[in-house]
C-alpha cells in the first residue's frame, strides 16, 4: 500500500483501514458508488477530528497537526 515498500508503513496503513472499516462502519455493502464515497469522506473526517489517538498524546490527528505548526 505504500510507495516506498517499507513493511512498517504498510502496517500503519492497514491499521487505519481497519479502524475506518470497523469503528466507522465502512465494512458494509453500499447501494451506490456515491453512497460509498460520502460514507468514506465522513469516516475520514470523523477519524481526523473526533477520535483521539494514543500515538498523538490522546489528541485527534487534527489537534496534533495544529500543535506541530
Secondary structure as the mmCIF struct_conf table of DSSP 4:
data_model
#
loop_
_struct_conf.conf_type_id
_struct_conf.id
_struct_conf.beg_label_comp_id
_struct_conf.beg_label_asym_id
_struct_conf.beg_label_seq_id
_struct_conf.end_label_comp_id
_struct_conf.end_label_asym_id
_struct_conf.end_label_seq_id
BEND BEND1 UNK A 3 UNK A 4
HELX_RH_AL_P HELX_RH_AL_P1 UNK A 7 UNK A 23
TURN_TY1_P TURN_TY1_P1 UNK A 24 UNK A 25
BEND BEND2 UNK A 27 UNK A 28
BEND BEND3 UNK A 31 UNK A 32
HELX_RH_AL_P HELX_RH_AL_P2 UNK A 33 UNK A 49
TURN_TY1_P TURN_TY1_P2 UNK A 50 UNK A 50
STRN STRN1 UNK A 53 UNK A 53
HELX_RH_3T_P HELX_RH_3T_P1 UNK A 54 UNK A 56
TURN_TY1_P TURN_TY1_P3 UNK A 57 UNK A 58
STRN STRN2 UNK A 59 UNK A 59
HELX_RH_AL_P HELX_RH_AL_P3 UNK A 61 UNK A 68
#
